[in-house]
Each structure stands twice: as C-alpha cells, then as structure tokens.
Amino acid sequence: MNFPVPPLLVISDRGQARRPLTQIAEAVFRGGGRWFSLREKDLPADERRALLAELVELGRTYGALVMAHDDVEAVVATGAGGIHLPSGSDPGSARLRLPPALIGVSAHSGAEAAAALRAGADYATVSPIFLTDSKPGYSPALGLDGLARAVAGAPGPVVALGGITSANAADCRVAGAAGIAVMGEVMRAADPEETVRRLVAAITVK
C-alpha cells in the first residue's frame, strides 16, 4: 500500500480535543492532511465503531486514509484504510485479516521499530522524540540523534512521534523520518486547520 501523502499522521485524543473529533478530522482534511487515526481505546466498542464509520466516510470525500488504533474488528467492519498496533504486536496476524490495509506498529526504540518492520509492518512510529504534553513523564525523549539512529537501523519507514510541532517537524524529516505523527498539537489547537497547514508545509520536501 502506498504511504500517505503528505506523511502527516494525526492521532485522535478526545480528552485533549477542543472540538468534537469529526470536526477536528474535517479541519485536518481541509488543512491538507490526508491521514487520520482514531485512537479512542476507552470508548465502548459499538460507539468507537460508529465513530470510525463516520470518519471513514468523511475521509473518502477528501481522499484521506482513515485508520484506527488497535481495533481490527472495527477496521474490518467499516472498511477503514489501516490499523495501528501497540508495541510488541504481530503485524502478520493483522495482515491476515486486512490484506490491503496500511499497518503500523508503535515502537519506543530503534530495535523495536526494526523488529516491527521486519515482522511485516508498513511503518513504525518511534516515540517520544521530544518531551510531550500528551504523555508527560512517559519515557526519556530520544531526540533527533536517537531518531536518526532508529531510522538508520530500520528496514522500512519510521514515523516520528512525540512533542512534534511545526517548529521541529522539518528537523525530524532531516533526521530521516519518513513522516511525522501528532496528537496534542492538533487536538488542543484553537485552529486545527491552520495548525495542520503549518505542519504540512514544514514536512514537505521541496
């Protein structure tokens, strides 16, 4: 499956969101984003599935890829474009259920990212690159040097995650990241559409 263009993954978190998620997703798409993942793990399964179906339909009108975190059954049921799995997951099992889907796996080190990619993931997020308000105290920031080492040892695309803004997104690309992922930067934004425009501009390779 082709990697999304632009390579900006926006991950939902309604706990930080200043608007309903469907409104934020539409702002993301209006701002030029074409990749959105529903992460709401604490929602009841039926509510999460209904919300994902709404987002998938919205994404289709913009030619955007909408996926979900963890919930393979919801992805199958709604025809979403991909699944993002937790660290240590087996992407091969997800591939059996979702042959054409984009499959990502979370990683917190270069070794984890390489293992996920060798196991069949299409991409691995590596986090946290910088300190992040979304998960304060989560783990030490890897920094740009750590990101560059992860990229160098990875047999596939690495997506940088954690504390990324329009001010440092380009640095992540220079370090070798195939894309960037953001959560709070867009969820907390007063103007998510403009925030996405700035992020897309920052990571677009001239």
C-alpha positions as MATLAB code, in Angstrom:
seq = 'MNFPVPPLLVISDRGQARRPLTQIAEAVFRGGGRWFSLREKDLPADERRALLAELVELGRTYGALVMAHDDVEAVVATGAGGIHLPSGSDPGSARLRLPPALIGVSAHSGAEAAAALRAGADYATVSPIFLTDSKPGYSPALGLDGLARAVAGAPGPVVALGGITSANAADCRVAGAAGIAVMGEVMRAADPEETVRRLVAAITVK';
ca = [
       0.000    0.000    0.000;
       1.268    3.499   -0.816;
       2.416    5.630    2.107;
       0.068    8.598    2.719;
       0.972   11.948    1.174;
       1.610   14.224    2.924;
       3.181   11.907    5.520;
       1.440   13.530    8.474;
      -0.454   11.189   10.793;
      -2.935   12.910   13.115;
      -3.932   10.713   16.061;
      -7.130   11.422   17.963;
      -7.496   12.044   21.681;
     -10.868   13.420   22.643;
      -9.565   14.021   26.171;
      -7.410   16.829   24.775;
      -9.715   17.846   21.937;
     -11.262   21.300   21.941;
     -13.942   20.229   19.431;
     -15.782   17.025   18.507;
     -13.449   14.615   16.740;
     -15.414   14.713   13.498;
     -14.972   18.494   13.378;
     -11.260   18.177   14.053;
     -10.871   15.486   11.405;
     -12.608   17.684    8.836;
     -10.332   20.576    9.796;
      -7.344   18.265    9.318;
      -8.533   17.337    5.851;
      -9.298   20.947    4.913;
      -5.801   21.859    6.061;
      -4.231   19.363    3.688;
      -3.871   16.367    5.979;
      -4.780   13.026    4.443;
      -4.049   10.595    7.286;
      -6.065   10.276   10.493;
      -6.245    7.553   13.128;
      -8.984    7.047   15.703;
      -7.316    6.066   18.967;
     -10.189    6.236   21.481;
      -9.449    2.936   23.234;
     -11.733    3.658   26.187;
     -14.867    4.124   24.094;
     -17.320    1.204   24.113;
     -16.723   -0.913   21.022;
     -20.034   -0.037   19.361;
     -19.521    3.701   19.870;
     -15.952    3.512   18.579;
     -17.098    1.583   15.519;
     -19.853    4.089   14.754;
     -17.443    6.997   15.106;
     -14.883    5.258   12.901;
     -17.524    4.655   10.223;
     -18.386    8.356   10.256;
     -14.720    9.328    9.966;
     -14.105    6.844    7.143;
     -16.987    8.311    5.164;
     -15.726   11.834    5.815;
     -12.227   10.839    4.777;
     -13.473    9.452    1.481;
     -14.785   12.854    0.460;
     -11.253   14.223    0.805;
      -9.343   11.210   -0.470;
      -7.928   10.716    3.023;
      -6.822    7.497    4.682;
      -8.641    6.925    7.977;
      -7.496    4.136   10.263;
      -7.920    3.027   13.876;
      -5.651    2.137   16.753;
      -5.819   -1.496   17.914;
      -9.391   -2.315   16.877;
      -9.046   -4.740   13.956;
     -12.729   -5.674   14.094;
     -13.807   -2.057   13.696;
     -11.456   -1.617   10.750;
     -12.876   -4.710    9.066;
     -16.466   -3.629    9.720;
     -16.073   -0.059    8.466;
     -13.660   -0.563    5.589;
     -11.123    1.757    7.196;
      -7.790    2.027    5.438;
      -5.477    0.734    8.126;
      -4.677   -0.287   11.669;
      -2.095    0.978   14.141;
      -0.978   -1.662   16.647;
       0.610   -1.366   20.103;
       4.272   -2.061   20.713;
       5.079   -5.766   20.588;
       2.120   -6.673   18.381;
       2.301   -9.093   15.478;
       1.568   -7.226   12.242;
       1.415  -10.538   10.387;
      -1.768  -11.519   12.214;
      -3.374   -8.200   11.336;
      -2.322   -8.668    7.716;
      -4.267  -11.911    7.534;
      -7.448  -10.016    8.425;
      -6.591   -6.858    6.487;
      -4.564   -7.781    3.394;
      -4.771   -4.388    1.642;
      -4.561   -2.196    4.761;
      -1.785    0.085    5.950;
      -0.392   -1.484    9.123;
       1.652    0.445   11.648;
       3.177   -0.511   14.972;
       4.263    1.657   17.912;
       7.893    1.433   18.978;
       9.962    3.184   21.606;
      13.419    2.313   20.368;
      15.222    1.666   17.133;
      15.386   -2.041   17.890;
      11.623   -2.237   18.435;
      10.956   -0.353   15.213;
      13.261   -2.624   13.210;
      11.626   -5.743   14.658;
       8.122   -4.493   13.810;
       9.119   -3.646   10.251;
      10.824   -6.997    9.722;
       7.666   -8.674   11.012;
       5.631   -7.046    8.260;
       4.555   -3.607    9.457;
       4.331   -0.958    6.750;
       5.700    1.664    9.130;
       6.677    2.074   12.765;
       6.182    5.132   14.919;
       9.124    5.848   17.214;
       8.433    7.902   20.322;
       8.880   10.104   22.157;
      11.244   12.181   20.038;
      10.727   15.260   22.217;
       9.071   15.807   25.579;
       5.337   15.743   25.099;
       2.394   17.233   26.965;
       0.166   14.398   25.757;
       2.064   11.833   27.826;
       4.123   13.709   30.427;
       6.816   11.608   32.071;
       6.178    8.773   29.619;
       9.832    7.978   28.927;
      13.060    9.838   28.152;
      12.966   11.747   24.894;
      15.029   10.092   22.163;
      15.917   13.376   20.497;
      16.901   13.865   16.895;
      20.057   11.769   17.307;
      18.008    8.873   18.642;
      15.585    9.266   15.768;
      18.426    9.232   13.249;
      19.826    6.037   14.790;
      16.386    4.401   14.652;
      15.995    5.347   11.007;
      19.470    4.049   10.156;
      18.689    0.635   11.607;
      15.177    0.299   10.224;
      14.329   -1.762    7.124;
      11.311    0.437    6.373;
       9.592    3.762    7.113;
       9.946    5.312   10.560;
       7.413    7.930   11.636;
       8.485   10.343   14.371;
       6.047   10.898   17.249;
       6.079   12.857   20.486;
       6.321   16.583   21.084;
       6.407   17.452   17.404;
       5.325   20.897   16.250;
       5.691   22.916   13.078;
       8.890   24.330   14.606;
      10.694   20.979   14.833;
       8.892   18.805   12.270;
      11.337   19.638    9.480;
      14.234   18.592   11.731;
      12.627   15.163   12.084;
      12.489   14.829    8.314;
      16.127   15.887    8.020;
      16.958   13.185   10.584;
      15.434   10.657    8.188;
      11.862   10.210    9.376;
       9.557    9.144    6.568;
       6.772   11.097    8.247;
       5.604   12.618   11.494;
       2.712   11.885   13.815;
       1.000   14.352   16.116;
      -1.727   14.218   18.693;
      -1.974   17.091   21.146;
      -0.565   19.658   18.727;
      -3.729   19.315   16.637;
      -6.226   18.170   19.283;
      -5.516   21.171   21.522;
      -5.247   23.696   18.704;
      -7.611   26.650   18.633;
      -7.401   26.434   14.840;
      -6.588   22.830   13.882;
      -6.903   23.558   10.168;
      -4.181   26.217   10.284;
      -2.048   24.041   12.567;
      -2.190   21.252   10.005;
      -1.342   23.666    7.191;
       1.808   24.697    9.067;
       2.778   21.096    9.781;
       2.269   20.060    6.154;
       4.360   22.989    4.956;
       7.120   22.111    7.429;
       7.447   18.500    6.330;
       7.002   18.965    2.603;
      10.268   18.200    0.867;
      10.965   20.975   -1.607;
];
